[in-house]
Amino acid sequence: MRIVLAPAAFKGTLSAHDAAAAMALGARDAQPDAEIIEIPMADGGDGTLEVMLSHGFITAHVDAVDALGRTNSVCIGVRGNEAFIELAEVCGIAKLDELDPIHASSAGLGLAMRAALNAGARHLTVAIGGSASTDGGLGMLMALGLNATDVAGRSVSPNLGGLGQVAAIDVSTLDPRLESLTLLTDVGSPLLGPSGAAHVFGPQKGLTPDQCAWADDLLSRWADLIDPSGSCASAVGAGAAGGVGFAALALLGAQRLAGADAIAELVDLDGIVAGADLVFTGEGAFDTSSTAGKAPMRVVESCRVAGVPVEVISGRMAPGITSLQDLAGSVVGAMADPRRWLREATCQIVTKVAVP
């Protein structure tokens, strides 16, 4: 029996590698002679850097700041004149103890990009899932040298609060060394409107409903300033990372890729799944957002095309999905020992569906 294990990270508890390892123990408990193939997955959010470091990139450390401007040393991946940066690792929401959506900034991402350029990289790939800010990418751009000023000619703050004060920008001050930029996004949202950055993801970052409407208005004005045609604001993925996607598309000439598709191609997911008897995937919270570009759904789709049975395991309870919360009896119990429960869930499923 050939079993493929292709989970994403169980955010806050297990990396994708650790989740796959726990699943492998459970699969072997049930079928000791099975061929087990572990394929840790990611989609542009938390854990993407870890996957890339297993495929040719080497770890490097650079200085940046978190979403609230506090100095930190972060990991990036380097390979020749290429660099890979994960926003979640630099200034992601998981790095914060408390949410502060007005002051949260993407500046740390820009600083990490600039550090990579200083180290000789000229081609950057940036995974932009897991952000804490809704600043339209202003912070990132200012860290890369953009001069953004208010009506009095003063530099604005690189955050959502400052976004509302921008009256003029000078793109000539942007760092000219960047030759190409690829964005990996875990969502395909546009910048504006009911399905845009502020209304859909603002609440997760601490914005109230009224503040979401206010932020959407600020993003609309920002879009009018740097993208008068509106083509970038409406592009797939423009709303990713609170508008970082939009800013990169509009002013940095970025190319956007669906993160889950890019990782699937990198690890040859479709080819490996095609020869499997059973596939497992999962993540910490498998819900409606999982269907909008997340790695587990990419695995499910690959299995559907190949006609291979797939089982999804979630940390939290979800209709029709095996959950660690259900096995452990509570969210607290599941998070206290996720390896144990993920191993047990996998063992139970393999025992139930395995063909003698």
Secondary structure by P-SEA (a helix, b strand, c coil): cbbbbbbccccccccaaaaaaaaaaaaaaaccccbbbbbbbbccccaaaaaaaaccbbbbbbbbbcccccbbbbbbbbcccbbbbbcccccccccccccccccccaaaaaaaaaaaaaacccbbbbbcccccccccaaaaaaaacccccccccccccccccccccccccccccccccccbbbbbccccccccccccccccccccccccaaaaaaaaaaaaaaaaacccccccccccccccccaaaaaaacccccccccaaaaaaaaaaaaaaaaaccbbbbcccccccccccccaaaaaaaaaaaacbbbbbbbccccccccccccccccaaaaaacaaaaaaaaaaaaaaacccc
